[in-house]
Amino acid sequence: MFSRLANVFKGLLSLFIKDLERKNPEALLELEQENLRQQIANFNQGLAAHAGLAERLISQVRKQESEEAELHARTTAHLRAGNKSAAAQNALRLQTLARELEENRRQLAQAEETYQNLTKAREVAVAAARSKIEALKGAINDMRMKTAMAEMNEMAAGMVSNIGGSGDTLNRLHEMVEEERTKAAGRARMARDAMDMSEVNLKEAEMEALADQALADFAAKEGLTLPSQEATQTAAAPRSMGGNPQAESQ
């Protein structure tokens, strides 16, 4: 009896959780991203421990290589000096050390290979997970956009049947806007008519006089002759008439 009730509660809870996940996919995706970051951190800790083991093997191999070179030199020296017993002991130690060094080198090579494989596996797994997360982000955004479009279309469909009820309000709003726009146009015209243009015309005349003076100074400096105003007007007259020169000559 209690087990059946427990199953019912579990089923209801599962449905409730699935409904929450369906309504909040971003939260579920963020949770998965956090889990991925935690997994990467744990993996990196194990990888760091393995790298430490490899470093200890490297240190041990270097130490044994140095000891091997020293024993080789001592064995050679004792043998040349005729110390057969000392040379034999050093040779035996050298033989044992050579076997240990070979084993440590083999373990070091395996450790390095394992480290490289683990690093590569981590990069591949992380890249695949990130690619899937980015794809899910795009799918979620597309889902949200399509859901919003569907809601807008549903609202528009509902407005079609109700838009007639707001006609009076829209008409009043249009009248108010037109009234305010007319008032604003009248104020603008009054301000434009009240503008004093004498100062503007005076400033324009001053600017033209300064420009003419600057041109005269430049011509005097360069030794050029400015055309007179009458000649300029005479030269400009045919162009402004727009008639046929041959007809005028006749």
Buried (B, 14 or more C-beta within 10 A) or exposed (E): EEEEEEEEEEEEEEEEEEEEEEEEBEEBBEEBBEEBEEBBEEBEEEBEEBBEBBEEBBEBBEEBBEBBEEBBEBBEEBBEEEBEEBBEBBBEBBEEBBEBBEEBBEBBEEBBEBBEEBBEEBEEBBEEBEEEBEEBBEEBEEEEEEEEEEEEEEEEEEEEEEEEEEEEEEEEEEEEEEEEEEEEEEEEEEEEEEEEEEEEEEEEEEEEEEEEEEEEEEEEEEEEEEEEEEEEEEEEEEEEEEEEEEEEEE
